[in-house]
């Protein structure tokens, strides 16, 4: 049996799946982060080895997988790629290794076309794209040092700043002055500032304020609307950069939207997104990512394993695999 080992390695968790060439999910496991940026490289590799051994045993596989695709949130700079390539090659989990930044796994999880653009807006932001001829582009996505703003954390910080400034007189009046501290059971922005300063409220919870800002925007608060509009415009700018660099503006690319922020139902957000991206690439189609990103890593592996597969068969295979991995993900997440 020809198989693909798929790894989606994020900064908080790692999903590992074993897939047959017919798209069947043979086994899957979830474990802690294996990112060399979050833990030491050897620690991450040891964790990954344990997860691979677990998934191989669960599938009853006696031979090495034919292809392994590692879609990793740490494969950022060329130095990262060299380090990870060497470490994975030494482990020899599969006969052939393919290493990609996790953004490309997410893109493949969202489209069967093999090309398009991915926008990721979770705690942070990222963007990447693939052209029909295989050319790729990606943002560095290293935070402030690479010019980034956006994602749930930055929206949360902006909401807190607006609340504080409205109360102390530096900023415009806004509902955020009430609802931001109320989210943490406090009455005033100053009380929240003091609680964060003293460590009673961890700054790692700042992303919790993103839905609070979105809700205020939906209720007509002008300051909150300005924060949400800024986030939309940043996503449109990222999409535009990918579309222009890959010369996709006159084509009909899928623009896949992944990350928790894109789960919002706030209509103003979506209207502005559609208008902004439509002005750059009128035929582009916005696609919300539903399948777990590990499904994209698996599909990239099947693309490598079955390069001559016809389009209809590839779509059918993708549908089968996404459904199976989605059902597994729902079960694991529930427990």
C-alpha positions as a Markdown table, in Angstrom:
| # | Residue | x | y | z |
|---|---|---|---|---|
| 1 | Unk | 0.0 | 0.0 | 0.0 |
| 2 | Unk | 1.3 | 3.4 | -1.0 |
| 3 | Unk | 0.9 | 6.0 | 1.8 |
| 4 | Unk | 1.5 | 9.6 | 2.7 |
| 5 | Unk | 2.6 | 10.8 | 6.1 |
| 6 | Unk | 1.2 | 14.3 | 6.8 |
| 7 | Unk | 2.3 | 16.6 | 9.5 |
| 8 | Unk | 0.8 | 20.0 | 10.4 |
| 9 | Unk | 3.2 | 21.4 | 13.0 |
| 10 | Unk | 1.9 | 24.5 | 14.7 |
| 11 | Unk | 3.1 | 26.6 | 17.6 |
| 12 | Unk | 0.6 | 25.1 | 20.0 |
| 13 | Unk | -0.1 | 21.6 | 18.6 |
| 14 | Unk | 1.0 | 19.0 | 16.1 |
| 15 | Unk | -1.4 | 16.9 | 13.9 |
| 16 | Unk | 0.0 | 13.8 | 12.2 |
| 17 | Unk | -2.0 | 11.7 | 9.7 |
| 18 | Unk | -1.3 | 8.6 | 7.6 |
| 19 | Unk | -3.3 | 8.5 | 4.4 |
| 20 | Unk | -3.6 | 5.9 | 1.6 |
| 21 | Unk | -3.3 | 6.8 | -2.0 |
| 22 | Unk | -7.1 | 6.5 | -2.4 |
| 23 | Unk | -7.6 | 9.3 | 0.1 |
| 24 | Unk | -8.6 | 7.0 | 3.0 |
| 25 | Unk | -7.5 | 8.3 | 6.5 |
| 26 | Unk | -5.6 | 5.3 | 7.9 |
| 27 | Unk | -4.8 | 6.9 | 11.3 |
| 28 | Unk | -4.3 | 10.3 | 12.9 |
| 29 | Unk | -2.9 | 11.6 | 16.2 |
| 30 | Unk | -2.6 | 15.0 | 17.9 |
| 31 | Unk | 0.2 | 16.0 | 20.2 |
| 32 | Unk | 2.0 | 19.0 | 21.6 |
| 33 | Unk | 4.0 | 21.5 | 19.5 |
| 34 | Unk | 7.1 | 20.2 | 17.8 |
| 35 | Unk | 8.2 | 23.6 | 16.6 |
| 36 | Unk | 11.9 | 24.2 | 16.9 |
| 37 | Unk | 11.0 | 27.9 | 17.7 |
| 38 | Unk | 8.8 | 26.8 | 20.6 |
| 39 | Unk | 10.9 | 24.0 | 22.0 |
| 40 | Unk | 14.5 | 22.9 | 21.4 |
| 41 | Unk | 15.1 | 21.2 | 18.0 |
| 42 | Unk | 15.9 | 17.8 | 19.5 |
| 43 | Unk | 12.9 | 18.0 | 21.8 |
| 44 | Unk | 10.7 | 18.7 | 18.9 |
| 45 | Unk | 12.1 | 15.9 | 16.8 |
| 46 | Unk | 11.8 | 13.5 | 19.7 |
| 47 | Unk | 8.1 | 14.5 | 20.1 |
| 48 | Unk | 7.5 | 14.1 | 16.4 |
| 49 | Unk | 9.2 | 10.7 | 16.3 |
| 50 | Unk | 6.8 | 9.6 | 19.1 |
| 51 | Unk | 3.8 | 10.8 | 17.2 |
| 52 | Unk | 4.9 | 9.2 | 13.9 |
| 53 | Unk | 5.5 | 5.9 | 15.7 |
| 54 | Unk | 2.0 | 6.1 | 17.2 |
| 55 | Unk | 0.3 | 6.8 | 13.9 |
| 56 | Unk | 2.2 | 4.1 | 12.1 |
| 57 | Unk | 1.3 | 1.6 | 14.7 |
| 58 | Unk | -2.4 | 2.6 | 14.7 |
| 59 | Unk | -2.5 | 2.1 | 11.0 |
| 60 | Unk | -0.7 | -1.3 | 11.2 |
| 61 | Unk | 1.8 | -0.1 | 8.6 |
| 62 | Unk | 4.9 | -2.3 | 8.2 |
| 63 | Unk | 6.7 | -0.2 | 5.6 |
| 64 | Unk | 7.8 | 3.4 | 5.6 |
| 65 | Unk | 5.4 | 5.9 | 4.0 |
| 66 | Unk | 6.3 | 6.8 | 0.4 |
| 67 | Unk | 6.1 | 10.5 | 1.0 |
| 68 | Unk | 6.1 | 12.7 | 4.1 |
| 69 | Unk | 4.9 | 16.3 | 3.9 |
| 70 | Unk | 5.8 | 18.5 | 6.8 |
| 71 | Unk | 3.8 | 21.7 | 6.9 |
| 72 | Unk | 5.5 | 23.6 | 9.7 |
| 73 | Unk | 5.0 | 26.9 | 11.4 |
| 74 | Unk | 8.8 | 27.5 | 11.9 |
| 75 | Unk | 9.9 | 26.9 | 8.3 |
| 76 | Unk | 10.3 | 30.7 | 7.8 |
| 77 | Unk | 13.8 | 31.7 | 6.9 |
| 78 | Unk | 16.3 | 29.8 | 4.8 |
| 79 | Unk | 18.2 | 29.0 | 7.9 |
| 80 | Unk | 15.1 | 27.4 | 9.4 |
| 81 | Unk | 14.6 | 25.3 | 6.3 |
| 82 | Unk | 18.2 | 24.0 | 6.3 |
| 83 | Unk | 18.0 | 23.0 | 10.0 |
| 84 | Unk | 14.7 | 21.3 | 9.7 |
| 85 | Unk | 15.6 | 19.5 | 6.4 |
| 86 | Unk | 18.7 | 18.1 | 8.0 |
| 87 | Unk | 16.8 | 17.0 | 11.2 |
| 88 | Unk | 14.0 | 15.4 | 9.3 |
| 89 | Unk | 16.3 | 13.7 | 6.9 |
| 90 | Unk | 18.3 | 12.1 | 9.7 |
| 91 | Unk | 15.0 | 10.7 | 11.2 |
| 92 | Unk | 14.0 | 9.2 | 7.8 |
| 93 | Unk | 10.4 | 8.9 | 8.6 |
| 94 | Unk | 9.5 | 8.3 | 4.9 |
| 95 | Unk | 11.2 | 7.4 | 1.7 |
| 96 | Unk | 10.8 | 11.1 | 0.5 |
| 97 | Unk | 10.4 | 14.3 | 2.5 |
| 98 | Unk | 8.7 | 17.5 | 1.4 |
| 99 | Unk | 9.0 | 20.5 | 3.8 |
| 100 | Unk | 6.7 | 23.5 | 3.5 |
| 101 | Unk | 5.7 | 26.4 | 5.6 |
| 102 | Unk | 2.4 | 25.7 | 7.2 |
| 103 | Unk | 0.7 | 28.4 | 5.2 |
| 104 | Unk | 1.0 | 26.2 | 2.1 |
| 105 | Unk | -0.6 | 23.3 | 3.8 |
| 106 | Unk | -3.5 | 25.5 | 4.8 |
| 107 | Unk | -3.8 | 26.7 | 1.2 |
| 108 | Unk | -4.0 | 23.2 | -0.2 |
| 109 | Unk | -6.6 | 22.3 | 2.5 |
| 110 | Unk | -8.8 | 25.0 | 1.1 |
| 111 | Unk | -8.7 | 24.4 | -2.6 |
| 112 | Unk | -8.3 | 21.5 | -5.1 |
| 113 | Unk | -6.9 | 23.7 | -7.8 |
| 114 | Unk | -3.3 | 23.5 | -6.5 |
| 115 | Unk | -2.9 | 27.3 | -6.7 |
| 116 | Unk | -4.3 | 30.4 | -5.2 |
| 117 | Unk | -3.7 | 32.6 | -2.2 |
| 118 | Unk | -4.0 | 31.9 | 1.6 |
| 119 | Unk | -4.7 | 34.5 | 4.2 |
| 120 | Unk | -4.2 | 33.4 | 7.8 |
| 121 | Unk | -5.7 | 35.6 | 10.5 |
| 122 | Unk | -5.6 | 33.9 | 13.9 |
| 123 | Unk | -3.6 | 35.1 | 16.8 |
| 124 | Unk | -1.3 | 36.7 | 14.2 |
| 125 | Unk | -1.3 | 37.0 | 10.4 |
| 126 | Unk | 0.4 | 35.5 | 7.4 |
| 127 | Unk | -0.1 | 35.2 | 3.6 |
| 128 | Unk | 1.2 | 33.0 | 0.9 |
| 129 | Unk | 0.3 | 32.1 | -2.7 |
| 130 | Unk | 1.0 | 29.6 | -5.5 |
| 131 | Unk | 0.7 | 30.5 | -9.2 |
| 132 | Unk | -0.7 | 28.1 | -11.8 |
| 133 | Unk | 2.9 | 27.5 | -13.0 |
| 134 | Unk | 4.1 | 26.6 | -9.5 |
| 135 | Unk | 5.8 | 29.9 | -8.6 |
| 136 | Unk | 5.3 | 30.8 | -4.9 |
| 137 | Unk | 5.3 | 33.9 | -2.7 |
| 138 | Unk | 5.0 | 34.3 | 1.0 |
| 139 | Unk | 5.3 | 37.0 | 3.6 |
| 140 | Unk | 8.0 | 36.8 | 6.3 |
| 141 | Unk | 5.3 | 36.9 | 9.0 |
| 142 | Unk | 7.7 | 37.6 | 11.8 |
| 143 | Unk | 5.6 | 40.2 | 13.6 |
| 144 | Unk | 6.8 | 43.8 | 14.2 |
| 145 | Unk | 10.2 | 43.2 | 12.7 |
| 146 | Unk | 8.6 | 42.3 | 9.3 |
| 147 | Unk | 6.0 | 45.1 | 9.3 |
| 148 | Unk | 3.0 | 43.0 | 10.4 |
| 149 | Unk | -0.1 | 44.2 | 12.1 |
| 150 | Unk | -3.3 | 42.1 | 12.5 |
| 151 | Unk | -4.7 | 39.0 | 14.0 |
| 152 | Unk | -6.7 | 38.6 | 17.2 |
| 153 | Unk | -3.8 | 39.7 | 19.5 |
| 154 | Unk | -3.3 | 43.0 | 17.7 |
| 155 | Unk | -7.1 | 43.7 | 17.6 |
| 156 | Unk | -7.2 | 43.0 | 21.3 |
| 157 | Unk | -4.3 | 45.4 | 22.0 |
| 158 | Unk | -6.0 | 48.0 | 19.8 |
| 159 | Unk | -9.3 | 47.5 | 21.7 |
| 160 | Unk | -7.6 | 47.9 | 25.1 |
| 161 | Unk | -5.7 | 51.0 | 23.9 |
| 162 | Unk | -9.0 | 52.6 | 22.6 |
| 163 | Unk | -10.7 | 51.8 | 25.9 |
| 164 | Unk | -8.0 | 53.4 | 28.0 |
| 165 | Unk | -7.6 | 56.4 | 25.8 |
| 166 | Unk | -11.3 | 57.1 | 25.7 |
| 167 | Unk | -11.5 | 57.1 | 29.6 |
| 168 | Unk | -8.4 | 59.3 | 30.2 |
| 169 | Unk | -9.3 | 61.9 | 27.5 |
| 170 | Unk | -6.8 | 61.1 | 24.8 |
| 171 | Unk | -9.2 | 59.3 | 22.5 |
| 172 | Unk | -12.8 | 59.4 | 21.2 |
| 173 | Unk | -15.7 | 58.1 | 23.3 |
| 174 | Unk | -16.3 | 54.4 | 22.7 |
| 175 | Unk | -18.3 | 51.5 | 24.1 |
| 176 | Unk | -15.0 | 49.7 | 24.4 |
| 177 | Unk | -14.3 | 51.7 | 27.6 |
| 178 | Unk | -17.0 | 49.7 | 29.2 |
| 179 | Unk | -17.1 | 46.3 | 27.4 |
| 180 | Unk | -13.3 | 45.7 | 27.4 |
| 181 | Unk | -12.8 | 45.7 | 31.2 |
| 182 | Unk | -16.2 | 44.0 | 31.6 |
| 183 | Unk | -14.9 | 41.0 | 29.7 |
| 184 | Unk | -12.5 | 40.4 | 32.6 |
| 185 | Unk | -15.0 | 41.2 | 35.3 |
| 186 | Unk | -13.7 | 44.7 | 35.9 |
| 187 | Unk | -15.4 | 48.1 | 35.8 |
| 188 | Unk | -12.9 | 50.5 | 34.3 |
| 189 | Unk | -10.0 | 50.4 | 31.8 |
| 190 | Unk | -7.7 | 51.7 | 34.6 |
| 191 | Unk | -8.7 | 48.7 | 36.7 |
| 192 | Unk | -7.8 | 46.4 | 33.8 |
| 193 | Unk | -4.5 | 48.2 | 33.2 |
| 194 | Unk | -3.6 | 47.7 | 36.9 |
| 195 | Unk | -4.6 | 44.1 | 36.9 |
| 196 | Unk | -2.4 | 43.4 | 33.9 |
| 197 | Unk | 0.5 | 45.4 | 35.4 |
| 198 | Unk | 0.2 | 43.3 | 38.6 |
| 199 | Unk | -0.1 | 40.0 | 36.7 |
| 200 | Unk | -3.6 | 39.3 | 37.9 |
| 201 | Unk | -4.8 | 39.3 | 34.3 |
| 202 | Unk | -2.2 | 37.8 | 31.9 |
| 203 | Unk | -1.3 | 39.7 | 28.8 |
| 204 | Unk | -1.5 | 36.3 | 27.0 |
| 205 | Unk | -5.3 | 36.7 | 27.2 |
| 206 | Unk | -5.3 | 39.8 | 25.1 |
| 207 | Unk | -6.7 | 37.9 | 22.1 |
| 208 | Unk | -9.9 | 37.3 | 24.0 |
| 209 | Unk | -10.8 | 40.9 | 23.3 |
| 210 | Unk | -10.9 | 40.4 | 19.6 |
| 211 | Unk | -14.6 | 39.2 | 19.6 |
| 212 | Unk | -15.4 | 42.0 | 22.0 |
| 213 | Unk | -14.1 | 44.6 | 19.5 |
| 214 | Unk | -16.0 | 42.8 | 16.6 |
| 215 | Unk | -19.2 | 42.8 | 18.6 |
| 216 | Unk | -18.9 | 46.6 | 19.4 |
| 217 | Unk | -18.3 | 47.3 | 15.7 |
| 218 | Unk | -21.4 | 45.3 | 14.8 |
| 219 | Unk | -23.4 | 47.4 | 17.2 |
| 220 | Unk | -22.3 | 50.6 | 15.5 |
| 221 | Unk | -19.4 | 51.8 | 17.6 |
| 222 | Unk | -17.2 | 54.0 | 15.4 |
| 223 | Unk | -13.9 | 53.4 | 17.2 |
| 224 | Unk | -14.4 | 49.6 | 17.1 |
| 225 | Unk | -15.4 | 49.9 | 13.5 |
| 226 | Unk | -12.1 | 51.7 | 12.8 |
| 227 | Unk | -10.1 | 48.8 | 14.3 |
| 228 | Unk | -12.0 | 46.2 | 12.4 |
| 229 | Unk | -11.7 | 48.2 | 9.2 |
| 230 | Unk | -7.9 | 48.4 | 9.7 |
| 231 | Unk | -7.8 | 44.6 | 10.1 |
| 232 | Unk | -9.7 | 44.2 | 6.9 |
| 233 | Unk | -7.5 | 46.6 | 5.0 |
| 234 | Unk | -4.4 | 44.8 | 6.2 |
| 235 | Unk | -5.8 | 41.5 | 5.0 |
| 236 | Unk | -6.6 | 43.0 | 1.7 |
| 237 | Unk | -3.1 | 44.5 | 1.4 |
| 238 | Unk | -1.6 | 41.1 | 2.1 |
| 239 | Unk | -3.9 | 39.4 | -0.5 |
| 240 | Unk | -3.0 | 42.2 | -3.0 |
| 241 | Unk | 0.7 | 41.7 | -2.5 |
| 242 | Unk | 0.4 | 37.9 | -3.2 |
| 243 | Unk | -2.0 | 38.4 | -6.2 |
| 244 | Unk | 0.3 | 41.0 | -7.8 |
| 245 | Unk | 3.6 | 39.3 | -7.1 |
| 246 | Unk | 2.2 | 36.1 | -8.7 |
| 247 | Unk | 0.4 | 37.9 | -11.5 |
| 248 | Unk | -3.0 | 36.5 | -10.5 |
| 249 | Unk | -5.1 | 39.7 | -10.7 |
| 250 | Unk | -6.6 | 38.9 | -14.1 |
| 251 | Unk | -7.2 | 35.2 | -13.2 |
| 252 | Unk | -9.9 | 33.6 | -11.0 |
| 253 | Unk | -7.9 | 32.5 | -7.9 |
| 254 | Unk | -9.3 | 31.1 | -4.8 |
| 255 | Unk | -8.4 | 33.3 | -1.8 |
| 256 | Unk | -8.5 | 30.9 | 1.1 |
| 257 | Unk | -9.2 | 32.4 | 4.5 |
| 258 | Unk | -7.8 | 30.5 | 7.5 |
| 259 | Unk | -7.6 | 31.3 | 11.2 |
| 260 | Unk | -10.0 | 32.0 | 14.0 |
| 261 | Unk | -10.7 | 35.6 | 13.2 |
| 262 | Unk | -12.3 | 34.6 | 9.9 |
| 263 | Unk | -15.0 | 32.8 | 11.9 |
| 264 | Unk | -16.7 | 36.1 | 12.6 |
| 265 | Unk | -20.1 | 36.7 | 11.2 |
| 266 | Unk | -19.9 | 40.5 | 11.4 |
| 267 | Unk | -21.3 | 41.7 | 8.1 |
| 268 | Unk | -19.3 | 44.9 | 7.8 |
| 269 | Unk | -16.1 | 42.9 | 8.0 |
| 270 | Unk | -17.1 | 40.5 | 5.1 |
| 271 | Unk | -18.5 | 43.3 | 2.9 |
| 272 | Unk | -15.3 | 45.3 | 3.2 |
| 273 | Unk | -13.2 | 42.1 | 2.5 |
| 274 | Unk | -15.2 | 41.2 | -0.6 |
| 275 | Unk | -15.0 | 44.8 | -2.0 |
| 276 | Unk | -11.3 | 45.2 | -1.3 |
| 277 | Unk | -10.2 | 41.9 | -2.8 |
| 278 | Unk | -12.7 | 42.3 | -5.7 |
| 279 | Unk | -11.1 | 45.7 | -6.6 |
| 280 | Unk | -7.7 | 43.9 | -7.0 |
| 281 | Unk | -8.8 | 40.7 | -8.6 |
| 282 | Unk | -12.5 | 40.9 | -9.8 |
| 283 | Unk | -12.7 | 37.2 | -10.5 |
| 284 | Unk | -11.2 | 36.0 | -7.2 |
| 285 | Unk | -13.3 | 33.8 | -5.0 |
| 286 | Unk | -13.2 | 34.0 | -1.2 |
| 287 | Unk | -13.2 | 30.5 | 0.4 |
| 288 | Unk | -13.3 | 30.0 | 4.2 |
| 289 | Unk | -11.0 | 27.2 | 5.3 |
| 290 | Unk | -13.1 | 24.5 | 6.9 |
| 291 | Unk | -10.8 | 21.4 | 6.7 |
| 292 | Unk | -8.1 | 21.0 | 9.2 |
| 293 | Unk | -4.7 | 22.1 | 7.8 |
| 294 | Unk | -3.3 | 18.6 | 8.2 |
| 295 | Unk | -5.6 | 17.6 | 5.4 |
| 296 | Unk | -3.7 | 20.1 | 3.2 |
| 297 | Unk | -0.4 | 18.5 | 4.1 |
| 298 | Unk | -1.9 | 15.1 | 3.2 |
| 299 | Unk | -3.2 | 16.4 | -0.2 |
| 300 | Unk | 0.2 | 17.9 | -1.0 |
| 301 | Unk | 1.7 | 14.5 | -0.4 |
| 302 | Unk | -0.9 | 12.9 | -2.7 |
| 303 | Unk | -0.1 | 15.5 | -5.3 |
| 304 | Unk | 3.5 | 14.3 | -5.2 |
| 305 | Unk | 2.5 | 10.6 | -5.1 |
| 306 | Unk | 0.0 | 10.9 | -7.9 |
| 307 | Unk | 1.2 | 13.7 | -10.2 |
| 308 | Unk | -0.8 | 12.5 | -13.2 |
| 309 | Unk | -4.2 | 12.2 | -11.5 |
| 310 | Unk | -7.0 | 13.8 | -13.5 |
| 311 | Unk | -8.7 | 16.9 | -12.1 |
| 312 | Unk | -12.0 | 15.2 | -11.4 |
| 313 | Unk | -10.4 | 12.4 | -9.5 |
| 314 | Unk | -8.2 | 14.8 | -7.6 |
| 315 | Unk | -11.4 | 16.7 | -6.5 |
| 316 | Unk | -13.1 | 13.5 | -5.4 |
| 317 | Unk | -10.0 | 12.4 | -3.5 |
| 318 | Unk | -9.8 | 15.8 | -1.8 |
| 319 | Unk | -13.5 | 15.6 | -0.8 |
| 320 | Unk | -13.0 | 12.1 | 0.7 |
| 321 | Unk | -9.9 | 13.1 | 2.6 |
| 322 | Unk | -11.2 | 16.4 | 4.0 |
| 323 | Unk | -14.4 | 14.7 | 5.2 |
| 324 | Unk | -12.4 | 12.0 | 7.0 |
| 325 | Unk | -9.9 | 14.3 | 8.6 |
| 326 | Unk | -12.7 | 16.8 | 9.5 |
| 327 | Unk | -14.6 | 14.0 | 11.3 |
| 328 | Unk | -11.4 | 13.0 | 13.2 |
| 329 | Unk | -10.6 | 16.6 | 14.1 |
| 330 | Unk | -14.1 | 17.2 | 15.5 |
| 331 | Unk | -13.9 | 14.0 | 17.6 |
| 332 | Unk | -10.4 | 14.9 | 19.0 |
| 333 | Unk | -11.3 | 18.5 | 19.6 |
| 334 | Unk | -14.5 | 17.4 | 21.5 |
| 335 | Unk | -12.4 | 15.2 | 23.8 |
